[in-house]
Amino acid sequence: MNKWTYRGAHAGAWCVLLLNNTWGFYTTHSEKIDKAIMATSLNKSTYAIIFTLAYLIVFLVAFYGAFIFVGPALFPKKKYLEAGIYLLLILVAMVITRYVIEFHFILPWLKFNNYNGNPISAWYYIQNCVMFSFKYCLLGLVAYFLIATSRIDKEKREIEKEKIRAELSFLKSQVNPHFLFNTINDIYTLSYQKDEQAPEALLKLSVLLRYMLQDTGHGKVEVEEEIAYLKNYVELQEIGCKGKLYVRLVVDGELNN
């Protein structure tokens, strides 16, 4: 997902939420809301948009606070103390943001008192704010986890692709392309002629390629394996030369030492 698609998905989701909340507010029949709208010079649709947009800011603080700060601390760092501190700070930011919106914008400008003019305690207000917005913190964490998981899977696939490219590059550096193509053609000819050497030749080529791709990737190999590789290489060359090549391979010394 490129950055514009990513941003578009976020913007689209918030627009859908805004429209849903606006429609829900617009279709609500409440004497308190009607009195607040009458006290302003706004029509109900404009009032509903402004009202829901104001509260959407609180949701944005909760969602992106968790998405940007808490999520990275948890996945994959697993820094639980750091995540807990971030979460506490986000809850404080949610309370402050909602307080500013409700008492310094909605009440004086939209004439709406969410608490009917009754005094409220600080503890009640904090609890109400947390219950009102905490689900958006959870949604932010879920969204970050899904995106992080997708990113990790993508990185794993890229690593696998890079590994395959490296193995192919290594193979190209170890095997002369002409030798490989000629050997495949020789095996095809043997198979076409139903020569008994065809299965054995194919097996030798398979062992040779596996040795170069896998066994040598560990940095060290057994001498016996290296000698077996040389024997397979020589015998494949002899098949390609159709009896016109003779190579005497002599191994001197104790292999077990």
C-alpha positions in Angstrom: 0.0 0.0 0.0 1.5 3.3 -1.1 1.3 6.4 1.1 -1.5 8.0 -0.8 -3.7 4.9 -0.7 -2.8 4.6 3.0 -3.8 8.3 3.7 -6.9 8.0 1.6 -8.0 4.9 3.6 -7.6 6.8 6.8 -9.4 9.9 5.5 -12.2 7.8 4.0 -12.8 6.0 7.3 -13.0 9.2 9.3 -15.4 10.8 6.7 -17.7 7.8 7.0 -17.6 8.0 10.8 -18.3 11.8 10.6 -21.2 11.3 8.2 -22.7 8.5 10.4 -22.4 10.5 13.6 -23.8 13.6 11.8 -26.8 11.7 10.5 -27.4 10.2 13.9 -27.3 13.6 15.5 -29.5 15.1 12.8 -32.2 12.5 13.2 -32.2 12.7 17.0 -35.3 14.4 18.3 -34.3 16.1 21.6 -35.8 19.2 23.2 -32.4 20.1 24.6 -30.8 19.9 21.2 -33.6 21.9 19.6 -33.3 24.7 22.2 -29.5 24.8 21.6 -30.0 25.1 17.8 -32.6 27.8 18.2 -30.2 29.8 20.4 -27.8 30.0 17.5 -28.2 31.3 13.9 -27.4 27.9 12.4 -29.7 25.4 10.7 -29.9 21.9 12.1 -27.7 20.3 9.4 -24.9 22.8 9.8 -25.2 22.5 13.6 -25.0 18.7 13.4 -21.9 18.8 11.2 -20.0 21.3 13.5 -21.1 19.5 16.6 -20.0 16.0 15.5 -16.8 17.4 13.9 -15.9 19.0 17.3 -16.2 15.7 19.1 -14.4 13.9 16.2 -11.3 15.8 17.3 -11.4 13.9 20.6 -11.6 10.6 18.7 -8.7 11.6 16.6 -6.5 12.2 19.7 -7.5 8.8 21.1 -7.0 6.9 17.9 -3.8 8.4 16.6 -2.3 8.7 20.1 -2.5 4.9 20.4 -1.6 4.4 16.7 1.5 6.5 16.7 2.9 6.1 20.2 1.4 3.1 22.1 1.3 0.7 19.1 5.0 1.0 18.2 6.0 0.5 21.8 4.0 -2.7 22.0 4.6 -4.3 18.6 7.2 -5.5 18.2 9.3 -3.8 20.9 7.2 -5.1 23.8 8.2 -2.1 25.9 5.2 -2.4 28.2 6.2 0.4 30.7 6.8 2.8 27.8 3.4 1.9 26.3 1.7 2.3 29.6 3.2 5.8 30.1 2.1 6.8 26.5 -1.4 5.4 27.2 -1.7 7.5 30.4 -0.6 10.6 28.6 -3.1 10.0 25.8 -5.9 9.6 28.4 -4.9 13.0 29.9 -4.8 14.5 26.4 -8.3 13.1 25.7 -9.7 14.6 28.9 -8.1 18.0 28.2 -9.2 18.1 24.6 -12.7 17.2 25.4 -12.9 19.8 28.2 -11.7 22.5 25.9 -14.1 21.5 23.2 -17.1 21.2 25.5 -16.6 24.2 27.7 -14.8 26.6 25.4 -16.5 25.9 22.1 -19.7 23.9 22.3 -21.1 25.6 25.4 -20.4 29.3 24.4 -20.7 29.0 20.6 -23.2 26.2 20.1 -25.1 26.9 23.3 -25.2 23.2 24.2 -24.6 22.1 27.8 -23.9 18.3 27.9 -24.5 18.2 31.6 -27.7 20.3 31.8 -25.9 23.0 33.8 -25.3 20.6 36.8 -21.9 20.7 38.5 -19.8 17.6 37.9 -16.8 16.3 39.8 -13.4 15.9 38.2 -13.4 12.2 38.8 -16.7 11.7 37.1 -15.6 13.8 34.2 -12.4 11.8 33.8 -14.3 8.5 33.9 -16.9 9.7 31.4 -14.1 10.9 29.0 -12.3 7.5 29.2 -15.5 5.6 28.6 -16.5 7.9 25.8 -13.2 7.7 23.8 -11.2 4.7 25.0 -12.7 2.4 22.3 -10.9 4.6 19.8 -7.6 3.9 21.5 -8.3 0.2 21.1 -9.2 0.7 17.4 -5.9 2.6 17.0 -4.0 -0.3 18.5 -5.8 -2.8 16.3 -5.1 -0.8 13.2 -1.4 -0.4 14.0 -1.2 -4.2 14.7 -2.7 -5.1 11.4 -0.5 -2.7 9.5 2.6 -3.7 11.4 1.8 -7.4 10.7 1.3 -6.7 7.0 4.6 -4.8 6.9 6.5 -7.6 8.7 5.1 -10.1 6.2 6.1 -7.9 3.3 9.6 -7.6 4.7 9.8 -11.4 5.1 8.8 -11.9 1.5 11.4 -9.4 0.4 14.0 -11.2 2.4 13.0 -14.5 0.8 13.2 -12.9 -2.6 16.6 -11.4 -1.9 17.8 -14.8 -0.6 16.6 -16.4 -3.9 18.3 -13.7 -5.9 21.5 -14.2 -3.9 21.4 -17.9 -4.4 20.9 -17.5 -8.1 23.7 -15.0 -8.3 25.9 -17.5 -6.4 24.9 -20.3 -8.7 25.8 -18.2 -11.7 29.2 -17.4 -10.2 29.9 -21.0 -9.5 28.5 -22.7 -12.6 29.5 -21.8 -16.2 26.2 -21.2 -18.0 27.5 -23.1 -21.0 28.2 -26.1 -18.8 24.7 -26.0 -17.3 22.9 -25.6 -20.6 25.0 -28.3 -22.3 24.5 -30.7 -19.4 20.7 -30.2 -19.6 20.8 -30.8 -23.4 23.0 -33.9 -22.9 20.5 -35.3 -20.3 17.6 -34.6 -22.7 19.4 -36.4 -25.5 20.0 -39.4 -23.2 16.4 -39.4 -22.1 15.2 -39.2 -25.7 17.4 -42.1 -26.6 16.2 -44.0 -23.5 19.8 -44.3 -22.4 20.3 -45.9 -19.0 22.7 -43.1 -18.1 19.9 -40.4 -18.1 18.5 -40.9 -14.6 22.0 -41.1 -13.1 23.1 -38.0 -15.0 20.1 -36.1 -13.8 20.7 -37.2 -10.2 24.3 -36.0 -10.4 23.3 -32.6 -11.8 20.7 -32.3 -9.0 23.3 -33.2 -6.3 25.8 -30.8 -7.9 23.3 -27.9 -7.8 22.1 -28.6 -4.3 25.7 -28.7 -3.1 26.4 -25.2 -4.6 23.1 -23.7 -3.4 22.8 -25.1 0.1 25.8 -26.9 1.4 28.4 -24.2 0.5 26.2 -21.5 2.0 27.3 -22.6 5.5 30.9 -21.4 5.0 32.5 -24.8 5.6 32.0 -28.1 3.9 33.3 -31.6 4.5 36.2 -32.7 2.2 34.2 -35.8 1.2 31.4 -33.5 -0.1 33.9 -31.4 -2.1 35.4 -34.5 -3.6 31.9 -35.9 -4.5 31.1 -32.6 -6.1 34.3 -32.8 -8.2 33.5 -36.4 -9.2 30.0 -35.5 -10.3 31.3 -32.5 -12.3 33.9 -34.6 -14.1 31.4 -37.4 -14.9 28.9 -34.9 -16.3 31.7 -33.4 -18.5 32.6 -36.9 -19.7 28.9 -37.5 -20.6 28.9 -34.3 -22.5 32.1 -35.2 -24.4 30.6 -38.5 -25.4 33.6 -40.6 -24.5 36.2 -38.3 -26.0 37.3 -37.0 -22.5 39.2 -39.0 -20.0 40.0 -37.6 -16.5 41.8 -39.4 -13.8 40.9 -38.1 -10.4 43.2 -39.2 -7.6 42.6 -38.5 -4.0 45.7 -38.7 -1.8 45.6 -38.9 2.0 43.1 -39.9 4.7 39.8 -38.2 4.3 38.8 -38.7 7.9 41.7 -36.6 9.0 
